[in-house]
Amino acid sequence: MRYPDHLKKGDTIGLIAPAGPLRDIKIEEIKYELNRLGYEVKIGKSCYLSYKGYLSGKDKERALDLERMFLDKNIDAIICVRGGYGCARILDLIDFTIIRDNPKAFIGFSDVTALHIAINQLSNLVTYHGIMAASIKKWDEFTYSSLTKALNFKEELVIENPSNENLMSLYEGYCEGVITGGNLSVIVSTLGTKYEIDTKNKILFIEEIGEYTYKVDKMLNHMQMASKFNDCKGIIFGEFTNCKKAFQNDEGILNILKEIAIKNKKPTICNLKSGHCMPMVTIPLNMNCCLNSYENKIILMKSIN
């Protein structure tokens, strides 16, 4: 697997909008805030575009913007401004050899999951399930520190929650494997396509937002039937933001997650604060991971002895 270079103050961050258009904040405001943090900024063309009301430009424009950022030797890292919808639409238009041959940090989450999975599997590059640029005014110290630690650690990174939130074990065990995953609904949308998520011998990370519990159940069952839990070695459940009960006797999200853990008898941890939440933990994807649900520890490593 390929590791991006570290990101230091003075480096240049490229901003792209591979999914939805910017809302509630102007791209110049994002640039100003990143400059204040000590970074140079280059803004992609997609950040100024809007198409159909829910896409930041036509598919070819967004795909080319992504490729340009990877080809640009002056860009040190790429941050997606927001998610929404649209990343899956550009997968067939991307030359993944460009990304493979020009490795650099690529950061985002939610709909960006489609790009993470494709880049991890087709370009063999480590990417980062991390904060979007559009939320920069809400970044707190923990969130920004989690991002920089994930980008800059040398050999080993202990994934830690905010101090007031504990990781919880749903099924005890220990396993090692490459970590993959992201947003549940996006992961499910890859099934049956050439970009289908590969969970064989991997540790599977999942988060979601704004779905009723029975819909989360439906998507997890879809993954169960597609053997994604059978294939993986362990499971990490992140934040399930605003995933509400739909019925009076609904037992809630945690009950559904416990069912998956017990049914598959794999080391499983939940309540990792990564996903649609603030503070937010950044997770390097396509990297070696040790999952210890006896002690509720997640450790990422650039090599395994």
C-alpha positions as CSV (number, residue, x, y, z in Angstrom):
1,M,0.0,0.0,0.0
2,R,1.1,3.6,-0.7
3,Y,1.4,6.2,2.1
4,P,1.0,9.9,1.4
5,D,3.6,12.3,2.6
6,H,3.1,14.1,6.0
7,L,1.3,17.5,5.9
8,K,3.1,20.3,7.6
9,K,2.4,24.0,8.1
10,G,3.2,25.9,4.9
11,D,2.1,23.0,2.7
12,T,-0.6,23.5,0.1
13,I,-4.1,22.0,0.5
14,G,-6.2,21.5,-2.6
15,L,-10.0,22.0,-2.2
16,I,-12.4,20.1,-4.4
17,A,-16.2,19.5,-4.5
18,P,-16.6,15.9,-5.9
19,A,-20.3,15.6,-4.8
20,G,-22.7,18.4,-3.8
21,P,-22.2,22.2,-4.2
22,L,-21.2,24.4,-1.3
23,R,-23.9,25.7,1.0
24,D,-23.9,28.0,4.0
25,I,-20.3,29.0,3.5
26,K,-18.3,30.6,0.8
27,I,-15.1,29.0,-0.6
28,E,-13.2,32.2,0.2
29,E,-14.1,31.8,3.9
30,I,-12.7,28.2,3.9
31,K,-9.5,29.5,2.2
32,Y,-9.2,32.2,4.9
33,E,-9.6,29.7,7.8
34,L,-7.0,27.3,6.3
35,N,-4.6,30.2,5.8
36,R,-5.1,31.1,9.4
37,L,-4.1,27.5,10.3
38,G,-0.9,28.0,8.4
39,Y,-1.6,26.3,5.0
40,E,-1.5,27.6,1.5
41,V,-4.7,26.8,-0.5
42,K,-5.5,26.0,-4.1
43,I,-9.2,26.0,-5.0
44,G,-10.5,23.5,-7.6
45,K,-12.9,24.6,-10.3
46,S,-15.6,22.3,-8.9
47,C,-15.8,24.5,-5.8
48,Y,-17.4,27.3,-7.8
49,L,-19.9,25.1,-9.8
50,S,-23.4,24.0,-9.3
51,Y,-25.5,21.6,-11.5
52,K,-29.0,20.2,-11.1
53,G,-29.1,21.9,-7.7
54,Y,-27.4,18.9,-6.0
55,L,-24.2,18.5,-7.9
56,S,-21.1,20.7,-7.9
57,G,-20.8,20.7,-11.7
58,K,-21.2,18.1,-14.3
59,D,-19.7,14.6,-13.8
60,K,-16.7,15.2,-16.1
61,E,-15.9,18.5,-14.5
62,R,-15.8,17.0,-11.1
63,A,-13.7,14.0,-12.2
64,L,-11.2,16.2,-14.0
65,D,-10.9,18.4,-11.0
66,L,-10.0,15.4,-8.8
67,E,-7.4,14.2,-11.4
68,R,-5.9,17.7,-11.7
69,M,-5.4,17.9,-7.9
70,F,-3.5,14.6,-7.9
71,L,-1.4,15.6,-10.9
72,D,-0.5,19.1,-9.5
73,K,3.0,18.7,-7.9
74,N,2.4,21.9,-5.8
75,I,-0.6,20.3,-4.0
76,D,0.4,18.3,-0.8
77,A,-3.1,17.2,0.3
78,I,-6.7,17.3,-0.9
79,I,-9.7,18.0,1.2
80,C,-13.2,17.6,-0.1
81,V,-15.4,20.6,0.8
82,R,-18.6,18.6,1.5
83,G,-20.4,15.4,0.6
84,G,-24.1,15.1,-0.3
85,Y,-24.4,13.0,-3.4
86,G,-22.4,12.6,-6.6
87,C,-19.1,10.8,-5.9
88,A,-20.3,7.4,-7.3
89,R,-21.4,9.2,-10.6
90,I,-17.7,10.0,-11.4
91,L,-16.0,6.7,-10.6
92,D,-16.1,5.5,-14.2
93,L,-14.6,8.8,-15.4
94,I,-11.5,8.7,-13.1
95,D,-8.1,7.4,-14.2
96,F,-7.0,5.7,-11.0
97,T,-3.5,5.2,-12.3
98,I,-3.1,9.0,-11.9
99,I,-3.9,8.7,-8.2
100,R,-1.7,5.6,-7.8
101,D,1.3,7.4,-9.4
102,N,0.8,10.7,-7.6
103,P,0.0,9.7,-4.0
104,K,-1.1,12.4,-1.6
105,A,-3.4,12.7,1.4
106,F,-7.1,12.6,0.4
107,I,-9.6,13.6,3.1
108,G,-13.4,13.5,3.4
109,F,-16.3,11.3,4.5
110,S,-20.0,10.6,4.0
111,D,-20.6,10.4,0.2
112,V,-16.8,10.5,-0.3
113,T,-16.9,6.9,0.9
114,A,-17.4,5.9,-2.8
115,L,-14.1,7.6,-3.6
116,H,-12.3,6.1,-0.6
117,I,-13.3,2.6,-1.5
118,A,-12.3,3.0,-5.2
119,I,-9.0,4.7,-4.4
120,N,-8.1,2.2,-1.7
121,Q,-8.8,-0.8,-3.9
122,L,-7.7,0.5,-7.4
123,S,-4.9,2.8,-6.5
124,N,-3.8,1.0,-3.3
125,L,-3.4,4.4,-1.6
126,V,-4.1,5.2,2.1
127,T,-6.9,7.8,2.4
128,Y,-8.5,9.6,5.3
129,H,-12.0,9.3,6.6
130,G,-11.9,12.8,8.1
131,I,-13.6,16.2,8.4
132,M,-14.9,18.3,5.4
133,A,-13.6,21.7,4.7
134,A,-17.1,23.3,4.7
135,S,-17.3,22.6,8.5
136,I,-14.0,24.4,9.2
137,K,-15.6,27.1,11.4
138,K,-16.9,24.2,13.7
139,W,-13.6,22.4,13.9
140,D,-12.6,22.1,17.6
141,E,-9.2,21.4,19.0
142,F,-9.8,17.6,19.3
143,T,-11.1,17.3,15.7
144,Y,-8.2,19.2,14.2
145,S,-5.7,17.4,16.3
146,S,-7.2,14.0,15.3
147,L,-6.7,15.0,11.7
148,T,-3.1,16.1,12.0
149,K,-2.2,13.1,14.1
150,A,-3.7,10.8,11.5
151,L,-1.8,12.6,8.7
152,N,1.6,12.8,10.4
153,F,2.2,9.7,12.7
154,K,5.3,7.7,11.9
155,E,4.7,4.1,12.8
156,E,1.7,3.7,15.2
157,L,-1.5,5.6,15.8
158,V,-3.9,4.9,18.7
159,I,-7.4,5.8,17.7
160,E,-8.9,7.7,20.6
161,N,-12.4,9.1,21.3
162,P,-13.0,12.5,23.0
163,S,-12.3,12.1,26.7
164,N,-16.0,12.1,27.6
165,E,-16.9,9.2,25.2
166,N,-15.9,5.6,25.7
167,L,-15.5,2.9,23.1
168,M,-17.8,-0.1,23.8
169,S,-17.3,-3.8,23.1
170,L,-20.2,-5.6,21.5
171,Y,-18.3,-8.9,21.0
172,E,-14.9,-9.6,22.6
173,G,-11.9,-10.7,20.6
174,Y,-8.7,-9.6,18.9
175,C,-7.9,-9.4,15.2
176,E,-5.6,-7.7,12.7
177,G,-6.3,-6.6,9.2
178,V,-6.5,-3.6,6.8
179,I,-9.3,-1.2,7.7
180,T,-11.9,-0.3,5.1
181,G,-15.4,1.3,5.1
182,G,-17.2,4.5,5.7
183,N,-20.8,5.5,5.2
184,L,-23.3,2.5,5.4
185,S,-25.7,3.6,2.6
186,V,-22.8,4.4,0.3
187,I,-21.1,1.1,1.0
188,V,-24.4,-0.8,0.2
189,S,-24.7,1.1,-3.0
190,T,-21.3,-0.4,-4.2
191,L,-22.6,-3.9,-3.9
192,G,-23.0,-5.7,-7.2
193,T,-20.8,-3.1,-9.0
194,K,-17.1,-3.3,-10.0
195,Y,-16.4,-0.9,-7.1
196,E,-17.9,-3.2,-4.6
197,I,-16.3,-3.0,-1.2
198,D,-13.8,-5.9,-0.5
199,T,-14.0,-6.9,3.2
200,K,-12.1,-10.2,2.9
201,N,-9.8,-10.5,6.0
202,K,-10.3,-6.8,6.7
203,I,-11.6,-4.7,9.6
204,L,-14.9,-3.0,8.5
205,F,-15.8,0.5,9.7
206,I,-19.4,1.7,9.4
207,E,-21.1,5.0,10.2
208,E,-24.5,6.5,9.2
209,I,-26.8,9.6,9.5
210,G,-30.5,10.3,9.4
211,E,-31.9,6.9,8.8
212,Y,-34.7,5.2,10.8
213,T,-33.5,2.1,12.7
214,Y,-35.4,-0.3,10.4
215,K,-33.6,1.2,7.4
216,V,-30.3,0.7,9.1
217,D,-31.4,-2.8,9.8
218,K,-32.3,-3.3,6.1
219,M,-28.9,-2.1,4.9
220,L,-26.9,-4.1,7.5
221,N,-29.0,-7.2,6.5
222,H,-28.1,-6.5,2.8
223,M,-24.4,-6.6,3.8
224,Q,-25.0,-9.7,5.8
225,M,-26.5,-11.5,2.8
226,A,-23.7,-10.2,0.6
227,S,-21.2,-12.0,3.0
228,K,-19.5,-8.7,3.9
229,F,-19.6,-9.5,7.6
230,N,-18.7,-13.1,7.0
231,D,-15.7,-12.1,5.0
232,C,-14.3,-9.4,7.5
233,K,-12.2,-10.1,10.6
234,G,-13.6,-7.4,12.8
235,I,-16.1,-4.6,12.9
236,I,-16.0,-1.0,14.1
237,F,-19.2,0.9,14.4
238,G,-18.9,4.7,14.3
239,E,-21.4,7.4,14.9
240,F,-25.1,6.8,13.9
241,T,-26.2,10.4,13.9
242,N,-30.0,11.1,14.1
243,C,-30.8,7.5,13.4
244,K,-34.1,7.5,15.2
245,K,-36.7,5.0,16.2
246,A,-39.6,4.7,13.8
247,F,-42.0,2.8,16.1
248,Q,-43.0,2.8,19.7
249,N,-41.5,-0.6,20.5
250,D,-38.4,0.0,18.4
251,E,-35.4,-1.2,20.5
252,G,-33.0,1.3,18.8
253,I,-29.7,1.3,16.9
254,L,-27.5,-0.3,19.6
255,N,-29.7,-3.4,19.6
256,I,-29.3,-3.8,15.8
257,L,-25.5,-3.4,16.1
258,K,-25.4,-6.0,18.9
259,E,-27.3,-8.4,16.7
260,I,-24.7,-8.1,13.9
261,A,-21.8,-8.5,16.4
262,I,-23.3,-11.6,18.0
263,K,-24.5,-13.2,14.8
264,N,-21.0,-12.9,13.2
265,K,-19.0,-13.6,16.3
266,K,-16.3,-11.1,15.2
267,P,-14.4,-8.7,17.5
268,T,-16.7,-5.6,17.4
269,I,-16.4,-2.2,18.9
270,C,-19.0,0.6,18.8
271,N,-19.4,4.3,19.7
272,L,-16.3,5.5,17.8
273,K,-16.9,9.2,17.3
274,S,-16.2,9.2,13.6
275,G,-18.8,10.2,11.1
276,H,-21.4,13.0,11.1
277,C,-20.4,14.4,14.5
278,M,-18.3,17.0,16.1
279,P,-15.8,16.4,17.7
280,M,-14.8,13.9,15.0
281,V,-12.1,11.2,14.9
282,T,-10.1,10.9,11.6
283,I,-9.4,7.3,10.5
284,P,-6.7,6.4,7.9
285,L,-8.3,3.8,5.6
286,N,-6.5,1.0,3.8
287,M,-4.0,0.8,6.6
288,N,-3.0,-2.0,8.9
289,C,-5.2,-2.1,12.0
290,C,-5.2,-4.0,15.3
291,L,-8.7,-4.3,16.9
292,N,-8.8,-5.4,20.5
293,S,-12.3,-5.5,21.8
294,Y,-11.3,-7.1,25.1
295,E,-9.6,-3.7,26.0
296,N,-11.5,-1.5,23.5
297,K,-8.4,-0.5,21.6
298,I,-7.9,0.4,18.0
299,I,-4.3,0.8,16.8
300,L,-3.3,1.6,13.2
301,M,0.2,0.8,12.0
302,K,2.3,1.4,8.9
303,S,3.7,-2.1,9.2
304,I,2.9,-5.3,11.1
305,N,5.8,-7.3,12.5
